[in-house]
Amino acid sequence: MAALRCPTLRYTLGGSAPYLRGSQRRWAQVHDVRFVATHRQPDKILEKYRAKLDKKAKEEGLKDVNELKEVYKNKIQHLKKKASIATPPSSPLPSNSPFPPPPPPPRIPSSPSSPLPTSSPPPPPPGIKTLSSFIDVPKTLSLPPKEIEYIWRLRHASTAQSLCASIPYETYRRIESTAQRHPQFILPLPRTVPAETPHQQQNPQQQAAEIHFLQWTFPSPTTTTVLFTHLAEYKLRGEYSQPHTTVTHHLDLAGPKGLVLLQGTVIEGRGVSVDEGKWLLMCLQKFYGVGDERVERRKLLERFSQGDGGFRVEELLEEAERIV
């Protein structure tokens, strides 16, 4: 493949380091609210009733308010205990609450020696398809891995916009471990564009690269998803941007069969073909599934996650070129 050159890319992304983070300056003065809440309010109450407290102290034959507080110390403590009530446990938000429930915490990848949980996992959030949506899981458990792979590919063969694959669990575990540390990244997609100089008659086309943003999510213990979005749209719309490709990994058979089944969809009409979706998926596996043998790819992931200004798109393009 020709070199992935993208002259216009530098103008698009230039000045935006660290990537996907707009620089903001906020000028604010911070006060310790704990002091305000615990000290200033009691002082105001004391000042408000000082005259009545002084009168009460004189009636009791006491010197001042401080002596009055000492005399009634035990009674005050008793009334405080009597007035205190136990805090009820927090209840979940009602269904008609305008606030969405908090997202589930990210799943910690299991170590090689730790077994997969045997209890039934909780149901996934709405909108997430489980493996049982595609195949009969109990019947599939009785089949050998090779036959499961064949059935899985046959299940998606009739859908033109689908992506499917089977991944050995050990390979997937390495990919997920990297995804937990680096849940966001960008990948280049090779493009053929017209040459910048019209007088080049012999080679009117040249190779360029379009940058795409990927994001990992972990909606349930048995599913992980990856969303691919045009970087330009993500920078413009943020969390409201529409992905062009979605990929889901199903871990239901990871324990008994050592397989993770992958299923994805390239959404038609969003500027990416199925073959290009396959390229992005292969590129993702090459970056996230690397070991110590590809130090450059690991450093690119770390620099991007840290917002390091040393991250260079040119180095990303060079690494992607070596994948081919």
C-alpha positions in Angstrom: 0.0 0.0 0.0 1.2 3.5 -0.7 2.2 5.7 2.2 -0.7 7.1 4.1 -0.3 10.8 3.5 -2.8 13.3 4.6 -1.7 17.0 4.0 -5.2 18.3 4.9 -5.2 16.3 8.1 -2.6 18.5 9.7 -4.8 21.6 9.1 -7.8 19.8 10.5 -6.2 18.6 13.7 -3.5 21.2 14.1 -3.6 23.2 17.3 -5.9 20.7 19.0 -3.4 19.0 21.3 -4.1 17.3 23.5 -6.7 15.7 21.2 -10.4 15.9 21.8 -9.9 18.4 24.7 -10.5 22.0 24.2 -8.3 24.3 26.2 -10.3 26.3 28.8 -9.3 28.9 31.4 -11.5 29.2 34.4 -10.9 31.9 37.0 -12.6 31.1 40.2 -12.1 31.8 43.9 -12.5 28.7 46.1 -13.8 28.9 49.7 -13.9 26.1 52.2 -17.6 25.5 52.5 -17.1 23.2 55.5 -16.1 26.2 57.7 -19.1 28.2 56.5 -21.5 25.4 57.2 -20.2 24.4 60.7 -19.1 27.7 62.2 -21.0 30.7 60.9 -24.5 29.3 61.3 -24.3 28.6 65.1 -22.8 32.1 65.6 -25.7 33.7 63.9 -28.2 31.8 66.1 -26.3 32.7 69.3 -26.4 36.4 68.3 -30.1 36.3 67.5 -31.0 35.0 71.0 -28.2 36.6 73.1 -30.6 39.1 74.8 -33.0 36.4 75.9 -30.1 34.1 77.1 -28.6 37.0 79.1 -31.9 37.6 80.8 -32.3 33.9 81.6 -28.8 33.8 83.1 -29.6 36.7 85.4 -32.8 35.1 86.5 -30.9 31.9 87.4 -28.3 34.0 89.3 -25.5 33.1 86.9 -22.7 35.3 85.6 -23.2 35.0 81.8 -24.4 32.8 78.9 -21.3 30.5 79.2 -22.3 29.5 82.8 -25.9 29.0 81.6 -24.7 26.6 79.0 -22.7 24.7 81.6 -25.7 24.3 83.9 -27.9 23.1 81.1 -25.2 21.0 79.4 -26.7 17.6 80.2 -30.2 18.7 79.3 -29.0 20.0 75.9 -27.3 16.7 75.2 -30.4 14.8 76.1 -32.6 16.9 73.8 -30.1 16.5 70.9 -30.2 12.7 71.2 -33.9 12.7 71.4 -34.3 14.9 68.4 -31.9 12.9 66.2 -33.3 10.2 63.9 -31.7 7.5 61.9 -31.0 8.3 58.2 -33.1 6.0 56.0 -31.3 4.1 53.3 -31.2 5.7 49.9 -33.8 4.4 47.6 -33.5 4.2 43.8 -34.8 7.0 41.7 -38.5 6.6 40.6 -39.1 5.6 37.0 -40.5 9.1 36.2 -37.4 10.9 37.5 -35.8 13.4 35.1 -32.3 12.2 36.0 -30.8 9.1 34.4 -29.4 6.4 36.6 -25.6 6.4 37.0 -23.7 4.1 34.6 -22.4 0.8 35.9 -18.8 0.8 37.0 -16.2 -0.6 34.5 -15.6 -4.3 34.7 -12.2 -5.3 35.9 -10.7 -7.9 33.6 -10.1 -11.3 35.2 -6.7 -12.6 35.8 -5.5 -15.8 34.0 -5.9 -17.8 37.2 -9.3 -16.5 38.3 -12.3 -18.5 37.0 -15.3 -16.8 35.3 -18.4 -16.3 37.5 -20.7 -19.3 37.5 -23.8 -17.4 38.7 -26.2 -15.9 36.1 -25.2 -12.4 35.2 -27.6 -9.4 35.7 -29.5 -8.4 32.6 -27.9 -5.8 30.3 -29.2 -2.2 30.0 -32.0 -1.6 27.5 -30.8 -1.5 23.9 -27.9 -4.0 24.4 -28.5 -7.3 22.5 -27.3 -10.4 24.4 -25.9 -13.5 22.7 -29.3 -15.2 23.2 -30.7 -12.7 20.8 -28.8 -14.4 18.0 -28.4 -18.1 19.0 -29.7 -20.7 21.4 -27.0 -20.5 24.0 -27.9 -23.7 26.0 -27.9 -25.8 22.8 -24.7 -24.1 21.6 -22.8 -25.2 24.7 -23.0 -28.8 23.6 -21.2 -28.1 20.3 -17.4 -28.1 19.6 -15.8 -24.6 19.1 -15.2 -25.1 15.4 -18.9 -25.8 14.8 -19.8 -22.8 16.9 -17.6 -20.6 14.8 -19.3 -21.9 11.6 -22.8 -21.4 13.0 -21.9 -17.8 14.1 -20.6 -16.8 10.7 -23.6 -18.5 9.0 -26.0 -16.6 11.3 -24.7 -13.2 9.9 -24.0 -14.2 6.3 -27.3 -12.9 5.0 -26.9 -9.4 6.5 -24.9 -7.2 4.1 -24.0 -4.5 6.7 -22.9 -6.9 9.5 -19.5 -7.8 10.9 -18.8 -11.0 12.8 -15.8 -12.9 14.1 -14.8 -15.4 16.8 -11.8 -14.5 19.1 -9.9 -16.9 21.4 -10.6 -15.8 25.0 -6.9 -15.4 25.8 -6.6 -12.9 22.9 -9.7 -11.1 23.9 -8.6 -10.9 27.5 -5.4 -9.0 26.4 -7.5 -6.6 24.3 -9.9 -5.9 27.1 -7.1 -5.3 29.6 -5.7 -2.6 27.2 -9.2 -1.2 26.7 -9.8 -0.7 30.4 -6.7 1.5 30.5 -7.3 3.2 27.2 -11.0 3.4 26.5 -10.7 6.0 23.8 -8.4 6.3 20.8 -8.2 7.4 17.2 -7.5 5.2 14.1 -6.7 6.2 10.5 -8.7 5.0 7.6 -6.9 5.0 4.2 -8.7 7.1 1.5 -7.9 7.7 -2.2 -8.3 11.4 -3.0 -7.6 13.6 -6.1 -4.0 14.9 -6.3 -3.4 18.4 -5.0 -1.7 19.5 -8.2 -3.9 19.2 -11.3 -1.0 19.1 -13.7 0.0 15.6 -12.4 -1.5 13.6 -15.4 0.3 10.3 -14.7 -1.0 9.8 -11.2 -4.2 11.9 -10.6 -5.0 10.1 -7.3 -3.1 10.0 -4.1 -3.4 8.2 -0.8 -4.7 10.1 2.3 -6.1 9.1 5.7 -9.4 9.9 7.4 -9.3 9.9 11.2 -11.9 8.0 13.2 -12.6 8.1 17.0 -13.3 4.9 18.9 -14.8 4.5 22.4 -15.1 1.3 24.5 -18.0 0.8 26.9 -18.7 -2.1 29.3 -22.5 -2.3 29.8 -22.7 -5.7 31.4 -20.4 -8.5 32.6 -21.0 -10.5 29.4 -20.9 -7.7 26.8 -18.4 -5.0 25.7 -19.1 -2.6 22.9 -17.0 -0.3 20.7 -18.4 2.7 18.9 -16.6 4.2 15.9 -17.3 7.8 14.9 -15.9 10.3 12.4 -13.4 12.4 14.5 -14.7 15.6 12.8 -18.3 14.8 14.0 -17.2 13.8 17.5 -15.3 17.1 17.9 -18.3 19.0 16.7 -21.1 17.1 18.6 -19.3 15.3 21.4 -21.5 12.7 23.2 -24.3 13.5 20.8 -22.4 12.4 17.7 -23.8 9.4 15.8 -21.4 6.4 15.4 -21.1 4.8 12.0 -20.0 1.4 13.2 -20.9 -0.5 16.4 -19.2 -3.7 17.6 -20.3 -5.9 20.5 -18.2 -8.7 22.1 -20.2 -11.5 23.7 -18.5 -13.4 26.6 -21.1 -16.0 27.4 -19.0 -18.8 25.9 -15.6 -17.6 27.1 -15.5 -19.9 30.1 -16.9 -23.2 28.8 -15.6 -22.9 25.2 -12.8 -20.4 25.3 -14.5 -18.3 22.6 -15.6 -14.6 22.5 -18.1 -14.0 19.7 -18.0 -10.6 17.9 -21.0 -9.0 16.2 -21.1 -5.6 14.6 -23.0 -3.3 12.2 -21.8 -0.7 9.8 -24.7 1.8 9.5 -25.6 2.5 5.9 -25.4 6.1 4.7 -22.8 7.4 7.2 -19.8 7.5 5.0 -18.1 4.2 5.8 -18.4 0.9 3.8 -18.4 -2.6 5.3 -14.8 -3.2 4.0 -13.7 0.0 5.7 -15.4 -1.1 8.9 -13.5 -4.3 8.7 -10.3 -2.4 8.3 -11.0 -0.3 11.4 -11.8 -3.4 13.4 -8.6 -5.1 12.3 -6.6 -2.0 13.1 -8.2 -1.9 16.6 -7.2 -5.5 17.3 -3.6 -4.8 16.2 -3.3 -1.7 18.5 -5.2 -3.1 21.5 -4.0 -6.7 21.3 -0.3 -5.9 21.1 2.2 -7.2 23.6 5.7 -5.9 24.4 6.8 -6.6 20.8 5.1 -3.4 19.5 6.3 -0.7 22.0 5.5 2.1 19.5 1.8 1.2 19.5 1.6 1.0 23.2 3.2 4.4 23.6 0.7 5.9 21.2 -2.1 4.6 23.3 -0.6 5.9 26.5 0.2 9.4 25.0 -3.3 9.7 23.7 -5.0 8.7 27.0 -2.7 11.1 29.0 -3.4 14.0 26.6 0.4 14.1 26.0 1.4 16.8 23.5 4.0 14.4 22.2 1.3 12.4 20.4 1.8 12.7 16.7 -0.7 11.7 14.0 2.3 11.0 11.6 3.5 8.3 14.0 0.0 6.8 14.1 -0.1 6.7 10.3 3.3 5.0 10.2 2.2 2.3 12.6 -1.1 1.7 10.7 1.0 1.3 7.5 2.9 -1.5 9.1 -0.3 -3.4 9.9 -1.0 -4.1 6.1 
